[in-house]
Amino acid sequence: MARAKPKSVFVCGDCGNDTPKWEGRCPSCGAWNTLSEMRAPQSDGAARPRQWLGSGQRAVRELAEVSADSRSRLALPSAELTRVLGGGIVPGSVVLVAGDPGIGKSTLLLGVAAAVAGRVGPVLYIAGEESAAQIKLRADRLGLSGKGLFLLESTLLSDILQQLEDAKPALVLVDSIQTVYDDAIPSGAGTVAQIRECARALMEWAKSRDVPVILTGHVTKGGDVAGPRVLEHMVDAVLYMEGDPLSAWRLLRTVKNRFGSTNEVGVMEMAQDGLRDVEDPSKAFLSEHRDSAPGSVVAATLEGSRPLLVEVQALTSPTVLPVPRRVANGIDLSRLLLVCAVLTRRLGVSLASEDVLVNVAGGMRVSEPSADLGMALAIFSSQRNVPVPATTAAIGEVGLGGEVRRVPQMGRRLGELSRLGFRQCIVPESAAGEIRADAGLGLLPAANLAEAIERALPGVRRTRG
């Protein structure tokens, strides 16, 4: 009897949806040119459906009769990682940690694995990218003994699942998910089908055994997790490690968390003995803030429940190019263009013949508009070459009409400024009557950008001439 010809399916690299024929646009998510051909696995007889939470019939239960799990979360040695995860790792959860190569993902997870192994129970570290000798060298550099930490140099899914059953670990780390493959799937490791099925199998094992699993993932040039987008939908939490590899600061940001907030950020410092928690990030970011530097203003931002003070730096320089450059590092480029347009149109500040470069010191990235006012003051200060006093900060969003708008949780931001010794802060006039500054911190209300500049730099002309 002739064997059936192997079938092919076309899988979308963004959402993981498969179709029987190739199309230029994915019918599920609408992305263009993301379908890739893959061989469908062959099976003898009828294929059995794969289940996410194990086999067996489950009775329908009313939500009011379901009791919440009273088991405590798995304690972690890093207070910053605990904050980002919402209080620790939930038993049976799957966490994905992504970041650029060399950013410190393996260093972070090795320290977590060693601490959990010494306090809770055995930890299984599945090494798909490094040998045991390389991991041992890193452990020696970090001063880790390795007691209770077991290594598995394998990328075959069946071997990994068998070792998980035999070892019965308290925590599992997979470095990385792109190297794991299932020999039942006729495609190479790292493909859409392999990542999806291997992650599904590990997630099913974690849920059925109530053992947390931490996966590391590669990122693309665009900064997204490599592989199918369905991988991010499957796991319980997605963490991104950010930072300049040449700098010591590392930011751990959560973009998905089923058991906590998705707006938290952890601040760490890369040292010789591994990643250390930064107990006072605002003080660390402002450690080199100077009084006599034009184009430097402190802005009070908010990351989740934590107020953070950042130094916004700006530099304006005459250009010889027909189109001046606008460079934003740590600030959304669209916000920089908006502020430059408002300065030019509403205040008559001529920026058409000057390059404008804005940077957030320390590698921090500000995503909320509360730094608009600080950025505008920094640009104006740089162009006039007049420094803003180091004890003056700014909080507020800049509107297209030049008005200064209020931002949420002003009290927490002002409290952080007062704690670090700032004497005055420029705030939106609409919020000045509803907030109370701490002792020693004076409020300078401003209804628009012109008034804010007058408060920060009294007597400085807004236009040249």
C-alpha positions in Angstrom: 0.0 0.0 0.0 1.4 3.4 -1.0 2.2 5.7 1.9 0.3 9.0 2.0 2.2 12.0 0.8 3.3 14.2 3.7 1.0 17.2 4.1 2.2 20.7 4.5 0.6 23.6 6.5 1.5 27.3 6.5 2.0 28.8 10.0 1.9 32.5 10.8 5.0 33.6 12.6 3.1 36.3 14.6 -0.1 34.6 15.8 0.7 30.9 15.2 -2.4 30.3 13.1 -2.0 27.7 10.4 -3.7 27.5 7.0 -3.7 24.7 4.3 -2.3 27.0 1.6 0.0 30.0 1.4 -1.5 33.5 1.5 0.2 36.8 1.4 -1.7 38.0 4.5 -2.5 36.0 7.6 -6.3 35.5 7.8 -6.2 35.5 11.6 -4.1 38.5 12.6 -3.8 40.3 9.3 0.1 40.4 9.2 1.7 40.4 5.8 4.4 37.9 4.6 4.4 35.9 7.9 3.3 32.5 6.7 6.0 29.8 6.4 5.6 26.2 5.1 6.0 23.4 7.6 5.4 19.6 7.3 2.5 18.3 9.3 3.4 15.4 11.6 2.2 12.0 10.4 0.4 9.6 12.7 -0.9 6.0 12.4 -4.7 6.0 12.9 -6.7 8.8 14.3 -4.9 11.5 16.0 -5.7 12.1 19.6 -6.3 15.7 20.6 -3.7 17.3 22.9 -5.0 18.8 26.1 -3.6 21.7 27.9 -4.3 20.7 31.5 -3.9 16.9 31.3 -6.3 14.1 30.4 -9.4 12.9 32.2 -12.9 14.2 32.5 -13.5 17.3 34.7 -16.8 18.2 36.2 -18.4 21.6 35.8 -18.2 23.6 38.9 -19.8 26.9 40.0 -17.3 29.7 40.5 -18.7 30.5 44.0 -17.8 26.9 45.1 -14.2 27.1 43.9 -11.7 27.8 46.6 -8.7 30.0 45.9 -5.3 28.3 46.2 -3.9 29.1 49.6 -0.3 28.1 48.9 2.2 30.8 49.2 4.3 32.0 46.3 7.8 30.8 45.8 10.2 33.2 47.5 12.9 34.8 45.4 16.2 36.3 46.5 15.8 39.4 44.4 13.4 42.0 45.8 13.2 43.7 42.4 12.3 40.5 40.6 9.7 39.7 43.3 8.2 43.2 42.8 7.9 42.7 39.0 6.2 39.3 39.4 3.7 40.7 41.9 5.1 39.0 45.1 6.9 35.9 43.8 6.4 33.0 41.5 3.0 31.3 41.6 3.2 27.5 41.8 2.5 26.0 38.4 3.1 29.2 36.5 5.2 29.7 33.4 7.3 32.8 33.1 9.1 34.0 29.9 12.1 36.2 30.3 13.3 37.9 27.1 16.1 40.3 26.3 19.0 41.1 24.0 22.0 38.8 23.9 24.4 39.6 26.6 22.0 41.7 28.6 22.2 39.3 31.7 19.3 36.9 31.4 21.4 33.8 32.2 23.2 35.6 35.0 19.9 36.6 36.6 18.3 33.1 36.3 21.5 31.3 37.6 21.4 33.4 40.7 17.7 32.7 41.2 18.2 29.0 40.6 21.1 28.8 43.2 19.1 30.7 45.8 15.9 28.6 45.4 18.0 25.4 45.5 19.5 26.4 48.8 16.2 27.4 50.4 13.3 25.5 48.9 14.4 22.4 47.0 16.2 21.0 44.0 16.3 23.1 40.8 16.7 21.7 37.3 18.5 23.9 34.9 18.1 22.8 31.3 21.0 24.2 29.3 20.3 24.3 25.6 22.9 27.0 24.6 25.8 26.4 27.0 27.7 23.4 28.3 27.9 22.4 31.9 31.5 23.7 32.1 30.5 27.1 30.9 27.7 27.3 33.4 30.2 26.2 36.1 32.6 29.0 35.2 29.8 31.6 35.5 28.8 30.1 38.9 32.3 30.4 40.1 32.5 34.0 39.0 29.3 34.7 40.8 30.4 32.9 43.9 27.6 30.2 43.8 28.2 26.8 45.2 25.7 24.9 43.0 24.4 22.7 45.8 21.0 21.4 44.9 21.2 22.8 41.3 21.2 20.1 38.7 22.1 20.7 35.0 20.7 18.9 32.0 22.5 19.3 28.7 19.7 18.3 26.4 17.4 20.0 23.9 15.2 16.9 23.1 11.7 17.4 24.5 11.1 13.8 25.4 14.4 13.6 27.4 13.6 16.8 29.2 10.1 15.6 30.2 11.6 12.3 31.4 14.2 14.0 33.5 11.5 16.3 35.0 9.6 13.3 36.2 12.6 11.7 37.7 14.1 14.8 39.4 10.9 16.2 40.9 12.3 19.7 41.1 10.9 22.7 42.9 11.8 25.0 40.0 12.7 24.5 36.3 14.7 26.8 34.1 14.9 26.4 30.3 17.7 28.4 28.6 16.4 28.9 26.0 13.0 27.8 24.6 14.3 28.3 21.0 16.7 25.4 21.4 14.2 22.8 22.5 12.7 20.6 19.8 10.3 17.7 19.5 11.4 14.9 17.2 7.8 14.2 16.3 7.6 17.5 14.4 9.5 17.5 11.1 11.1 20.9 11.4 14.2 22.4 13.0 14.5 23.8 16.4 13.5 27.5 16.7 10.7 27.2 14.1 7.2 28.3 14.8 5.8 24.8 15.2 8.7 23.7 17.5 8.5 26.6 19.8 4.7 26.4 20.0 4.5 22.6 20.8 7.5 22.6 23.1 6.1 25.5 25.1 2.7 23.8 25.2 4.3 20.5 26.6 6.3 22.3 29.3 3.2 24.4 30.2 1.1 21.2 30.5 3.7 19.6 32.8 4.0 22.7 35.0 0.2 23.1 35.4 -0.3 19.4 36.3 2.6 19.3 38.8 2.3 22.8 40.3 5.9 23.4 39.6 6.9 26.8 38.2 8.9 27.0 34.9 11.0 29.9 33.8 11.8 30.2 30.1 14.3 32.5 28.4 13.6 33.7 24.9 15.5 35.5 22.2 14.3 38.8 20.8 14.2 40.1 17.2 15.8 43.2 15.8 12.5 45.0 16.5 12.7 44.1 20.2 9.9 41.5 20.2 10.2 37.9 21.4 11.4 35.7 18.6 9.0 32.9 17.5 5.2 32.9 17.3 3.3 35.5 19.1 1.1 32.7 20.6 4.1 32.0 22.9 3.4 35.2 24.8 -0.3 34.3 25.0 0.4 30.9 26.4 2.7 31.8 29.3 1.5 33.4 32.5 4.0 36.3 32.7 6.4 38.0 30.2 9.3 40.0 31.4 11.7 42.0 29.3 15.2 42.8 30.4 16.4 46.2 29.0 19.5 48.2 29.2 22.7 49.1 27.5 25.2 46.2 27.6 28.0 48.8 28.1 26.1 50.3 31.1 25.7 48.7 34.5 22.0 49.4 34.8 19.4 46.8 33.9 15.7 47.3 33.9 13.3 44.3 34.3 9.9 45.3 32.9 6.7 43.2 32.9 4.4 43.4 29.9 2.1 40.6 30.9 1.3 39.1 34.3 -1.8 37.1 35.2 -1.0 37.3 38.9 0.0 40.9 39.3 0.4 44.4 37.8 1.7 44.8 34.3 3.2 48.2 35.0 6.0 47.4 37.4 9.7 47.8 36.7 12.6 46.4 38.6 16.0 48.2 38.6 19.2 46.2 38.9 22.9 46.8 38.6 25.3 44.5 36.9 28.3 43.9 39.2 31.2 41.4 39.3 29.3 39.0 41.4 26.0 39.2 39.4 23.0 41.4 39.3 22.3 43.4 42.4 19.0 45.1 43.4 19.0 48.9 43.4 17.2 49.9 46.6 16.9 53.6 45.7 16.6 53.9 41.9 15.8 57.6 41.9 18.9 58.4 43.9 21.0 56.2 41.6 19.7 57.8 38.4 20.4 61.3 39.8 23.8 60.5 41.3 25.7 62.6 38.7 23.1 65.4 38.3 25.0 68.7 38.4 23.8 72.3 39.0 25.7 74.1 36.3 24.7 72.0 33.3 22.4 73.7 30.8 19.9 71.4 29.2 19.4 69.2 32.2 16.0 69.0 34.1 14.7 66.4 36.6 11.3 64.9 35.8 9.2 62.8 38.2 7.8 59.7 36.4 5.7 56.8 37.7 6.4 53.1 36.8 3.5 51.0 38.2 3.3 51.9 41.9 6.8 53.3 42.1 7.7 57.0 41.5 11.0 57.4 39.8 13.0 60.6 39.3 15.0 60.8 36.0 17.3 63.3 34.5 16.2 64.5 31.1 19.1 65.9 29.1 18.8 68.0 25.9 21.3 69.4 23.5 20.6 71.8 20.6 23.3 72.4 18.0 23.3 74.3 14.7 23.1 72.0 11.8 24.6 72.0 8.3 22.0 69.6 7.0 19.0 70.8 5.0 16.7 68.9 7.5 17.7 69.1 11.2 17.9 65.9 13.1 15.7 64.9 16.1 17.2 62.1 18.2 15.4 60.6 21.2 17.1 58.2 23.6 14.8 56.9 26.3 11.9 59.2 25.1 9.3 58.4 22.5 10.4 60.2 19.3 6.8 61.3 18.7 6.7 63.1 22.0 10.0 64.9 21.1 8.5 66.1 17.8 5.4 67.3 19.6 7.4 69.3 22.1 9.6 70.8 19.5 6.5 71.8 17.4 4.9 73.4 20.4 8.0 75.4 21.3 8.3 76.7 17.8 4.7 77.5 17.1 3.5 78.7 20.5 6.6 80.3 22.0 8.5 81.3 18.9 11.6 79.3 19.8 13.4 78.8 16.5 14.5 75.1 16.1 14.3 74.9 12.3 18.1 75.2 11.9 19.2 73.2 14.9 19.6 69.5 15.7 17.7 68.5 18.9 19.0 65.5 20.9 17.2 64.3 24.0 18.5 61.6 26.4 17.3 60.1 29.6 20.4 59.5 31.8 21.0 56.1 33.2 19.4 54.1 30.4 15.8 54.6 31.7 13.0 54.7 29.2 10.1 57.0 29.9 6.8 55.9 28.3 4.3 58.3 30.0 3.8 62.0 29.0 4.7 63.4 32.5 8.2 64.1 31.3 7.0 66.5 28.5 7.4 69.6 30.6 10.9 68.6 31.7 11.9 67.8 28.1 10.6 71.2 27.0 12.5 73.1 29.7 15.7 71.1 28.9 15.5 72.0 25.2 14.9 75.7 26.0 17.7 75.7 28.6 20.2 74.1 26.2 19.4 76.6 23.4 19.7 79.6 25.7 22.7 78.0 27.5 21.2 78.8 30.9 21.0 76.0 33.4 17.9 75.2 35.4 18.6 75.0 39.1 19.4 71.5 40.2 16.9 71.7 43.0 14.0 72.4 40.6 12.0 69.6 39.0 9.1 69.6 36.6 5.9 67.5 36.3 3.3 67.8 33.5 2.1 66.9 30.1 2.4 69.5 27.3 -0.6 69.9 25.0 -0.7 71.1 21.4 -2.0 74.4 22.5 1.0 75.0 24.8 -1.0 74.3 27.9 0.5 72.2 30.8 -1.8 69.4 31.7 -2.0 67.4 35.0 -0.9 63.8 35.3 -2.1 61.1 37.8 -0.8 60.5 41.3 0.9 63.9 41.8 1.2 63.4 45.5 3.4 60.3 45.2 5.7 62.1 42.7 6.0 65.2 44.9 6.7 63.0 47.9 9.7 61.4 46.1 11.0 64.8 45.2 10.8 66.0 48.8 12.5 62.8 50.0 15.6 63.5 47.8 15.9 67.2 48.8 14.3 69.1 46.0 13.2 72.6 46.9 10.6 73.5 44.2 8.7 71.8 41.5 6.8 73.2 38.5 3.4 71.7 38.3 0.2 72.2 36.2 -1.9 75.0 37.5 -5.0 72.9 37.3 -3.6 70.5 39.9 -1.9 73.0 42.2 -5.0 73.6 44.3 -5.7 69.9 44.9 -2.3 68.7 46.0 -0.3 69.5 49.1 3.5 69.5 48.9 5.6 68.1 51.7 7.6 70.4 54.0 10.5 72.0 52.2 9.1 71.6 48.7 7.5 74.6 47.1 5.1 74.4 44.2 5.4 76.6 41.1 2.1 76.4 39.2 2.1 77.1 35.5 -0.9 77.1 33.2 1.1 77.0 30.0 4.6 76.4 28.7 5.5 80.1 28.7 4.7 80.4 32.4 6.7 77.3 33.1 9.8 78.7 31.4 9.3 81.9 33.4 9.2 79.9 36.7 12.2 77.8 35.8 14.4 80.6 34.3 13.2 84.0 35.5 14.2 86.9 33.3 15.4 84.8 30.3 13.8 85.9 27.1 11.7 83.3 25.3 12.7 84.6 21.8 16.1 85.6 20.5 16.7 89.0 19.0 
